[in-house]
Amino acid sequence: MMNASLEGWGLWLALAGACLGTYVCRAIGVMLSGRINQDSEIFRLLSAITYAMVAALTVRLILFPIGLMATVPAWIRILICVLSIGVMVSKPTKRLVPALLTGTLLMVGYGIVR
């Protein structure tokens, strides 16, 4: 009888548990943020690891994509990245949105032409 009353609530309980875990960790981070020295060796190490992971994932997406991105030739993916980086370097004050727009429009253009 108990299983019938809980049927369909498993996903909601999982979502509530994930939200609770996320917000508890965030609350602990907020409480400890005043005591963290951003110039400490451990913080610099964590920052370097984070940047390395983002760089590795970016390179993996460009060179070894899965799904629909795998249908685009590698030289086009690399060319689009180079053009987007060129846009970012050319306007240092406002660079993120134009670079993302450049990459998106070029990929959409490739999809339409192809």
C-alpha positions as CSV (number, residue, x, y, z in Angstrom):
1,M,0.0,0.0,0.0
2,M,2.9,2.3,0.8
3,N,4.4,1.9,-2.7
4,A,1.2,2.9,-4.4
5,S,1.1,6.2,-2.4
6,L,4.7,7.1,-3.3
7,E,4.4,6.1,-7.0
8,G,5.5,9.0,-9.2
9,W,7.2,10.9,-6.4
10,G,10.7,9.5,-7.0
11,L,11.8,12.1,-9.4
12,W,10.4,14.9,-7.3
13,L,12.2,13.6,-4.2
14,A,15.5,13.3,-6.3
15,L,15.1,16.9,-7.4
16,A,14.4,18.1,-3.9
17,G,17.4,16.2,-2.6
18,A,19.6,17.7,-5.4
19,C,18.4,21.2,-4.6
20,L,18.9,20.8,-0.9
21,G,22.5,19.5,-1.5
22,T,23.3,22.4,-3.9
23,Y,21.9,25.1,-1.6
24,V,23.6,23.7,1.5
25,C,26.9,23.7,-0.3
26,R,26.3,27.3,-1.5
27,A,25.4,28.4,2.0
28,I,28.6,26.9,3.4
29,G,30.5,28.6,0.7
30,V,29.0,32.0,1.5
31,M,29.7,31.5,5.2
32,L,33.4,30.6,4.5
33,S,34.0,33.2,1.7
34,G,35.1,35.9,4.1
35,R,37.9,33.7,5.5
36,I,39.3,32.6,2.2
37,N,42.5,34.2,1.0
38,Q,42.4,34.4,-2.8
39,D,46.1,34.7,-3.0
40,S,46.8,31.5,-1.1
41,E,48.6,28.6,-2.8
42,I,45.6,26.3,-2.5
43,F,43.3,28.8,-4.2
44,R,45.8,29.4,-7.0
45,L,46.0,25.6,-7.5
46,L,42.2,25.2,-7.6
47,S,42.0,28.1,-10.1
48,A,44.7,26.5,-12.3
49,I,42.9,23.1,-12.2
50,T,39.6,24.8,-13.1
51,Y,41.1,26.6,-16.1
52,A,42.8,23.4,-17.3
53,M,39.6,21.5,-17.1
54,V,37.7,24.1,-19.1
55,A,40.5,24.2,-21.7
56,A,40.6,20.5,-22.0
57,L,36.8,20.3,-22.5
58,T,36.9,23.0,-25.1
59,V,39.6,21.3,-27.1
60,R,37.7,18.0,-26.8
61,L,34.5,19.6,-28.1
62,I,36.4,21.1,-31.1
63,L,38.7,18.1,-32.0
64,F,36.6,15.1,-30.9
65,P,32.9,16.1,-31.0
66,I,30.0,13.8,-30.7
67,G,26.5,14.1,-32.1
68,L,25.6,16.7,-34.7
69,M,28.9,18.6,-34.3
70,A,30.8,15.6,-35.5
71,T,29.3,16.1,-39.0
72,V,31.1,19.4,-39.3
73,P,34.6,19.0,-40.7
74,A,37.4,19.7,-38.3
75,W,39.0,22.5,-40.4
76,I,35.7,24.4,-40.3
77,R,35.4,24.0,-36.5
78,I,39.0,25.2,-36.1
79,L,38.4,28.1,-38.5
80,I,35.3,29.2,-36.6
81,C,37.3,29.1,-33.3
82,V,40.1,31.1,-34.8
83,L,37.7,33.7,-36.1
84,S,35.9,33.9,-32.8
85,I,39.2,34.4,-30.9
86,G,40.0,37.1,-33.4
87,V,36.8,38.9,-32.6
88,M,37.5,38.6,-28.9
89,V,41.1,40.0,-29.3
90,S,40.0,42.9,-31.6
91,K,37.6,44.5,-29.1
92,P,38.9,43.9,-25.6
93,T,36.2,45.9,-23.9
94,K,33.2,44.1,-25.4
95,R,34.3,40.7,-26.5
96,L,32.2,37.8,-25.3
97,V,28.9,38.4,-27.0
98,P,30.4,39.3,-30.4
99,A,32.6,36.2,-30.3
100,L,29.7,33.9,-29.4
101,L,27.6,35.5,-32.1
102,T,30.4,35.0,-34.6
103,G,30.7,31.3,-33.8
104,T,27.0,30.8,-33.8
105,L,26.3,32.5,-37.0
106,L,29.2,30.7,-38.8
107,M,27.9,27.3,-37.6
108,V,24.4,28.2,-38.6
109,G,25.7,29.4,-42.0
110,Y,27.5,26.2,-42.5
111,G,24.4,24.2,-41.7
112,I,22.3,26.2,-44.2
113,V,24.9,26.1,-47.0
114,R,25.5,22.4,-46.5
